Amino acid sequence: MIFDTKKKEILGNLYRLGTLYTKESVTTFDHYFSSLGHGKVLPHGIYDCQQNRGYITLENSKNTSKVACEYLKNWGNTYGKATYPNANSILAKCDGGGSNNANHYIFKDDLQKLVNNEIGIEIRIAHYLPYTSKYNPREHRLFTHITRACQGVIFPSLELVKALVEKTQPKMGLSVAVNILKKVYKTGRKVADNFQNTMQIVFDQYLPKWNYRAVPQPE
């Protein structure tokens, strides 16, 4: 499984690159400024390599580590348990920055809490090294097709973005499920002062900065 976040888009009557057929001319702002819009949409994607299926969550809050773990939990409860009922671990490949930043302890803290309190099975994280995210299958198997489906369309609402992404069905057999998350998440959260000494994350011997596991702890 591969999960990560793409850049945010502004909601509103703003010009977006691409061409499409319309019944009448469309007039938009030609400058892509946040102040000209009325919100934003941040797509967070999970791509299941074995099933060739994408799971997109659209949200308009902040891209925090709590949000990333919320996506993992929602995927597990909604799709993961039904698709892989006998699974005892999850392998998640992701880039090194953003909400799941490899350098941020807060992501590791939220990940451990997710494993202990929510899903109860091990999550192994494997980060792509800097400047290697172009090799992430999520880019050319999922988000490339989503970008094409949304090309040139004005984004007035989250609901329209959801409808467009759900229509992403290239000939290669990809299918995409889309959810909207409207919760607001707190920013600026920090781990406890002694977290580095007490954290339960298990780091691999090989490239430990990029490869580690959150293992459920006995009560």
C-alpha positions as CSV (number, residue, x, y, z in Angstrom):
1,M,0.0,0.0,0.0
2,I,1.2,3.5,-0.9
3,F,-0.1,6.6,0.7
4,D,0.7,10.3,0.5
5,T,-0.6,13.8,-0.2
6,K,-0.7,15.9,-3.3
7,K,-0.6,19.7,-3.4
8,K,-3.7,21.6,-2.4
9,E,-6.1,23.2,-4.8
10,I,-8.1,26.3,-4.3
11,L,-11.9,26.2,-4.4
12,G,-13.5,29.0,-6.4
13,N,-13.8,30.5,-9.8
14,L,-10.1,30.2,-10.6
15,Y,-8.4,29.2,-13.8
16,R,-6.8,25.8,-13.9
17,L,-4.6,24.4,-16.6
18,G,-6.1,22.1,-19.2
19,T,-8.8,22.2,-21.8
20,L,-12.4,20.8,-21.8
21,Y,-15.6,21.1,-23.8
22,T,-18.3,23.4,-22.4
23,K,-21.7,24.5,-23.7
24,E,-20.8,28.2,-23.2
25,S,-17.8,30.3,-22.4
26,V,-16.5,30.3,-18.8
27,T,-15.0,33.4,-17.2
28,T,-12.6,33.0,-14.4
29,F,-9.9,34.8,-12.5
30,D,-6.5,34.3,-14.3
31,H,-4.4,34.6,-11.1
32,Y,-4.4,31.6,-8.8
33,F,-4.5,33.4,-5.4
34,S,-6.0,31.9,-2.3
35,S,-7.6,35.3,-1.5
36,L,-9.8,34.9,-4.6
37,G,-11.2,31.5,-3.6
38,H,-13.5,30.4,-0.8
39,G,-11.6,27.4,0.6
40,K,-9.2,24.7,-0.5
41,V,-9.1,21.0,-1.1
42,L,-6.2,18.7,-0.2
43,P,-6.3,15.2,-1.8
44,H,-4.7,12.4,0.2
45,G,-4.3,9.2,-1.6
46,I,-3.8,5.5,-0.8
47,Y,-3.0,3.2,-3.6
48,D,-3.4,-0.6,-3.2
49,C,-0.9,-2.1,-5.6
50,Q,-2.4,-5.6,-5.4
51,Q,-5.9,-4.5,-6.1
52,N,-5.0,-1.7,-8.5
53,R,-7.4,0.5,-6.5
54,G,-7.1,4.0,-5.3
55,Y,-8.6,5.5,-2.1
56,I,-8.8,9.3,-2.1
57,T,-9.8,11.4,0.9
58,L,-10.5,15.1,0.2
59,E,-10.2,17.5,3.1
60,N,-10.1,21.2,3.7
61,S,-8.2,21.3,7.0
62,K,-4.5,21.3,7.6
63,N,-2.1,18.6,6.4
64,T,-1.0,17.3,9.8
65,S,0.3,13.9,11.0
66,K,-3.1,13.4,12.8
67,V,-4.8,13.7,9.4
68,A,-2.4,11.1,7.8
69,C,-3.1,8.6,10.6
70,E,-6.9,9.3,10.2
71,Y,-6.7,8.4,6.6
72,L,-5.0,5.1,7.5
73,K,-7.6,4.3,10.1
74,N,-10.5,5.1,7.7
75,W,-9.0,3.0,5.0
76,G,-8.5,0.1,7.4
77,N,-12.0,0.2,8.8
78,T,-13.8,0.9,5.5
79,Y,-11.8,-1.2,3.0
80,G,-8.8,-2.9,4.5
81,K,-10.5,-5.3,6.8
82,A,-12.9,-6.4,4.1
83,T,-10.2,-6.8,1.4
84,Y,-7.6,-8.4,3.7
85,P,-9.4,-10.0,6.6
86,N,-6.5,-12.2,7.7
87,A,-3.8,-9.5,7.5
88,N,-1.6,-9.1,10.6
89,S,0.4,-6.1,9.4
90,I,0.3,-3.2,6.9
91,L,3.2,-2.0,4.7
92,A,2.8,1.7,3.8
93,K,5.3,3.3,1.4
94,C,5.3,7.0,1.5
95,D,7.4,10.1,0.6
96,G,9.6,11.6,3.3
97,G,7.9,14.9,3.7
98,G,4.5,16.4,4.3
99,S,2.2,15.1,7.1
100,N,4.1,11.8,7.3
101,N,7.5,13.5,7.5
102,A,10.3,11.1,8.2
103,N,12.0,13.7,10.4
104,H,9.0,14.5,12.6
105,Y,8.5,12.6,15.9
106,I,4.8,13.7,16.0
107,F,4.0,11.4,13.1
108,K,5.6,8.5,14.9
109,D,3.7,9.3,18.1
110,D,0.4,9.5,16.2
111,L,1.3,6.3,14.3
112,Q,1.9,4.4,17.6
113,K,-1.3,5.6,19.1
114,L,-3.2,4.5,15.9
115,V,-1.7,1.0,16.2
116,N,-2.3,0.7,20.0
117,N,-5.8,2.3,20.3
118,E,-7.4,1.9,16.9
119,I,-6.4,-0.9,14.5
120,G,-4.4,-3.3,16.7
121,I,-2.0,-4.6,14.0
122,E,1.6,-3.6,13.0
123,I,2.2,-0.8,10.5
124,R,5.5,-0.8,8.7
125,I,6.6,2.5,7.2
126,A,9.0,2.6,4.3
127,H,9.8,6.2,3.2
128,Y,11.1,7.0,-0.3
129,L,14.4,8.8,0.0
130,P,14.7,12.5,-1.0
131,Y,14.4,13.1,-4.7
132,T,13.1,9.6,-5.4
133,S,9.3,10.2,-5.1
134,K,9.0,10.1,-8.9
135,Y,9.5,6.3,-8.6
136,N,6.5,6.1,-6.3
137,P,3.9,4.0,-8.2
138,R,1.2,6.2,-6.8
139,E,2.4,9.0,-9.1
140,H,2.0,7.2,-12.4
141,R,-0.7,4.7,-11.5
142,L,-3.1,6.8,-9.6
143,F,-2.5,10.6,-9.4
144,T,-1.6,10.9,-13.1
145,H,-5.1,9.7,-14.1
146,I,-6.8,11.7,-11.4
147,T,-5.1,14.9,-12.7
148,R,-6.2,14.1,-16.2
149,A,-9.8,13.6,-15.1
150,C,-9.8,17.0,-13.4
151,Q,-7.9,18.8,-16.0
152,G,-9.2,22.3,-16.8
153,V,-12.3,22.0,-14.6
154,I,-13.2,24.8,-12.2
155,F,-13.5,23.7,-8.6
156,P,-16.5,25.4,-7.0
157,S,-17.0,22.8,-4.3
158,L,-15.6,19.6,-2.7
159,E,-18.6,17.7,-4.0
160,L,-17.7,18.4,-7.6
161,V,-14.1,17.4,-7.0
162,K,-15.3,14.1,-5.5
163,A,-17.5,13.4,-8.5
164,L,-14.7,14.1,-11.0
165,V,-12.2,11.9,-9.1
166,E,-14.7,9.0,-8.9
167,K,-14.9,9.0,-12.7
168,T,-11.2,8.2,-13.0
169,Q,-11.3,4.9,-14.8
170,P,-8.5,4.5,-17.3
171,K,-8.2,1.4,-19.6
172,M,-5.7,-0.1,-17.3
173,G,-8.5,-1.1,-14.9
174,L,-7.9,1.4,-12.1
175,S,-10.9,2.2,-9.8
176,V,-11.0,5.0,-7.3
177,A,-13.1,5.4,-4.1
178,V,-13.5,8.9,-2.7
179,N,-14.4,10.2,0.7
180,I,-14.7,13.7,2.1
181,L,-13.3,14.5,5.5
182,K,-14.6,17.8,7.0
183,K,-13.0,17.6,10.5
184,V,-10.7,20.5,11.5
185,Y,-7.4,19.4,13.0
186,K,-5.2,21.2,15.4
187,T,-1.8,22.4,14.2
188,G,1.4,23.1,16.1
189,R,1.1,19.9,18.2
190,K,4.3,18.6,19.8
191,V,5.4,15.3,21.4
192,A,6.2,15.0,25.1
193,D,9.7,16.2,26.2
194,N,10.8,12.6,26.9
195,F,9.3,11.0,23.8
196,Q,12.7,10.2,22.2
197,N,13.6,8.1,25.2
198,T,10.2,6.4,25.7
199,M,8.9,5.9,22.1
200,Q,8.0,2.4,21.1
201,I,8.8,2.7,17.4
202,V,11.0,-0.2,16.2
203,F,13.7,1.1,13.7
204,D,15.2,-1.2,11.1
205,Q,18.9,-1.8,11.1
206,Y,19.1,-0.8,7.5
207,L,18.3,2.8,6.8
208,P,16.5,3.2,10.2
209,K,15.6,6.9,9.4
210,W,13.4,5.7,6.5
211,N,12.3,2.3,7.7
212,Y,10.5,1.5,11.0
213,R,7.6,-0.2,12.5
214,A,4.8,0.7,14.9
215,V,4.0,-2.5,16.8
216,P,1.0,-2.9,19.1
217,Q,2.1,-2.9,22.8
218,P,0.6,-5.2,25.4
219,E,-1.7,-3.6,27.9
